[in-house]
Amino acid sequence: MLEKIVTFFKEVKQELFKVSWPKGKEVWASTGVVIVFSVILSVIIYVLDLLFQRVFLFLIR
């Protein structure tokens, strides 16, 4: 049982060396894209929320 676990982790280590890890600039660029997209989406959702709020308040009155 212990031998299988050790073999598993050795194989995991071998596979991790095969992975193509991104460079620092790629990580920062991707992070920037995610942050910008999140901010834009947040603003869109905020504006829609205000719009729906005003529409519903208008309908209630």
C-alpha positions as CSV (number, residue, x, y, z in Angstrom):
1,M,0.0,0.0,0.0
2,L,2.7,2.5,1.0
3,E,4.7,1.5,-2.1
4,K,1.7,2.5,-4.3
5,I,1.5,5.9,-2.6
6,V,5.2,6.6,-3.1
7,T,4.9,5.5,-6.8
8,F,1.9,7.8,-7.3
9,F,3.8,10.8,-5.9
10,K,6.8,10.0,-8.0
11,E,4.6,9.9,-11.1
12,V,3.0,13.2,-10.1
13,K,6.4,14.8,-9.8
14,Q,7.4,13.6,-13.3
15,E,4.1,14.9,-14.8
16,L,4.6,18.3,-13.2
17,F,8.0,18.7,-15.0
18,K,6.1,18.2,-18.3
19,V,3.7,21.1,-17.6
20,S,4.3,24.3,-19.5
21,W,4.2,26.8,-16.8
22,P,3.4,30.5,-17.8
23,K,6.1,33.1,-17.4
24,G,5.7,36.0,-15.0
25,K,4.7,38.5,-17.7
26,E,2.0,36.1,-18.9
27,V,0.6,35.7,-15.4
28,W,0.5,39.5,-14.8
29,A,-1.2,40.1,-18.2
30,S,-3.8,37.4,-17.5
31,T,-4.4,38.8,-14.0
32,G,-4.8,42.3,-15.5
33,V,-7.4,41.0,-18.0
34,V,-9.4,39.3,-15.3
35,I,-9.3,42.4,-13.1
36,V,-10.4,44.7,-15.9
37,F,-13.2,42.3,-17.0
38,S,-14.4,42.0,-13.4
39,V,-14.6,45.8,-13.0
40,I,-16.4,46.2,-16.3
41,L,-18.9,43.5,-15.4
42,S,-19.4,45.0,-12.0
43,V,-20.2,48.4,-13.4
44,I,-22.7,46.8,-15.9
45,I,-24.4,44.9,-13.2
46,Y,-24.6,48.0,-11.0
47,V,-26.1,50.1,-13.8
48,L,-28.7,47.4,-14.6
49,D,-29.5,47.2,-10.9
50,L,-30.1,50.9,-10.7
51,L,-32.2,50.8,-13.9
52,F,-34.4,47.9,-12.7
53,Q,-34.8,49.6,-9.3
54,R,-36.1,52.8,-10.9
55,V,-38.4,50.9,-13.3
56,F,-39.9,48.9,-10.4
57,L,-40.3,52.0,-8.3
58,F,-42.0,53.7,-11.2
59,L,-44.4,50.7,-11.7
60,I,-45.2,50.6,-8.0
61,R,-46.2,54.3,-7.7
